[in-house]
Amino acid sequence: MNFLAPIGRVVLSFIGHIGRLTLFTITAVSHCVRPPLYPRLIVRQMVDIGYYSLPVVGLTAIFTGMVLALQSYTGFARFSAESAVANVVVLSITRELGPVLAGLMVAGRIGASMAAEIGTMRVTEQIDALTTLSTNPFKYLVAPRLFAGVLMLPLLVVVADIIGVFGGYLVGVYKLGFNPATYITNSVDFLETVDVVSGLVKAAVFGFIIALMGCYNGYQSQGGAQGVGAATTNAVVSSSILILTFNYIITEFFFVT
Amino acid sequence: MTHVNTDQVQLPKIRLDGICKNFGEKKVLTGVSLDVNAGESVVIIGGSGTGKSVLIKCILGIMLADSGAIEVDGVDVAGVSAHDRERINRKFGMLFQGSALFDSLPVWENVAFGLMQGRRMGRVEAKERALESMAQVGLNAAVGELSPAELSGGMQKRVGLARAIAGSPEIVFFDEPTTGLDPIMADVINDLIVTCVKDRGITALSITHDMASARKIGGRIAMLYGGKLIWIGAAEGIDSSGNEYVDQFVNGRAVGPIHMELRR
């Protein structure tokens, strides 16, 4: 029966991992709602997550919008449905591509950075130093990042939505020859509040996931440079997987139930 | 928290009673007991990996001991809530082996960190206190504006020491204070520790395997081996301890009852 032992070890390790993550999440959230909070740190993290992610999110959004318009047009031309390009672009961007792509890009940029920073603090005993200086590491390191993630991702997604739709407009009008006024009218008329709201809710959840996984993996890192490297990789991979998983769950919640 | 009888005239500042700590199947501490009196400087010596740092981290609440009692001023501090732990840790200062300075903050903010974050002191007042503390370890105000990465190892230790004493702690822990320093700088740090501790009447608990450092900063020395303190005595008596483990360690001999595990 020895062949079952490695399977058992993997299962136990996985369960242990889930337990640690759950406890970490509960502790982190509880510190978010109990004073003292650190407004200065929250603002610094908001700038890091929001302002400095604008270029990468903006570039991703505009090219996604442009490609989407181009692909939709060539695809819909087979069914003589080219006029639906504007509708498809605006719905796809606001409902799915805006939040998901912004989430994935921020996960790569911010999740990795958080894990590396907190991981380095862990292996160089800086987190222990916080404790000895009567400062709770969850309050000082984790809570500001969670706040900033939840607050800034929706704002980034609003920007991504606007830039993405604008990218589709550029291709639609200047390459595919749509009438500008008609394109804008089609975009606005078919857009409903729930399309935008669902995207923003997704963004807030993704922001929480990115900050949580970045902090968790950094906090749990062990060893030296290799441990920090592994934490960084795990943060990006786990947050990306969770973003895609929760994207489905939230979509089903908004549009199926 | 469990309060013990405080009618006694002289409670030890720190009392450790039967501290045990395991990591999986590895038993690191198997019953460490030690009293450290107020104003006393005790040094724990021992080889690498014998659990010296683990012991200090258990006292500081960074790690939880598996069993045993840890009392500070007669109050059992093992397993207290996070809020109580923050309050208790205000009595402590700690100089870490690698200094553990926050590289995102300038030097003066590192020194003032405990005052600003832990005690909610204003930035202006905290900076004044930080500069005073830095002056005590021979660092001028200009150094305060530098980043920790711009400092040498010796200067980082000084900043770490300034941070440890900035909050006027009652107890300071020193984790390998001279590791990685040249002999002259190590002696400078030892002198600073002696001065800071004696001048302020601070209780000190240090861990090191540097015997020169142990002799200089310790009033009493204890040796940790096999998860227990196998010898405790006055620093002056370390050379005539009569304990063959202590003799081997103090004289740095490869041959003796302590065997290093070597894989060939």
Chai-1 contact restraints between the chains, C-beta under 6 A:
chainA,res_idxA,chainB,res_idxB,connection_type,confidence,min_distance_angstrom,max_distance_angstrom,comment,restraint_id
A,T124,B,G98,contact,1.0,0.0,6.0,A-B,restraint_1
A,E125,B,F96,contact,1.0,0.0,6.0,A-B,restraint_2
A,E125,B,A100,contact,1.0,0.0,6.0,A-B,restraint_3
A,Q126,B,A100,contact,1.0,0.0,6.0,A-B,restraint_4
A,Q126,B,F102,contact,1.0,0.0,6.0,A-B,restraint_5
A,D128,B,I62,contact,1.0,0.0,6.0,A-B,restraint_6
A,A129,B,A100,contact,1.0,0.0,6.0,A-B,restraint_7
A,T131,B,I62,contact,1.0,0.0,6.0,A-B,restraint_8
A,T132,B,L60,contact,1.0,0.0,6.0,A-B,restraint_9
A,T132,B,N89,contact,1.0,0.0,6.0,A-B,restraint_10
A,T132,B,F92,contact,1.0,0.0,6.0,A-B,restraint_11
A,T132,B,M94,contact,1.0,0.0,6.0,A-B,restraint_12
A,L133,B,F113,contact,1.0,0.0,6.0,A-B,restraint_13
A,L133,B,G114,contact,1.0,0.0,6.0,A-B,restraint_14
A,L133,B,G118,contact,1.0,0.0,6.0,A-B,restraint_15
A,S134,B,E86,contact,1.0,0.0,6.0,A-B,restraint_16
A,S134,B,N89,contact,1.0,0.0,6.0,A-B,restraint_17
A,S134,B,R90,contact,1.0,0.0,6.0,A-B,restraint_18
A,S134,B,G118,contact,1.0,0.0,6.0,A-B,restraint_19
A,T135,B,Q117,contact,1.0,0.0,6.0,A-B,restraint_20
A,T135,B,G118,contact,1.0,0.0,6.0,A-B,restraint_21
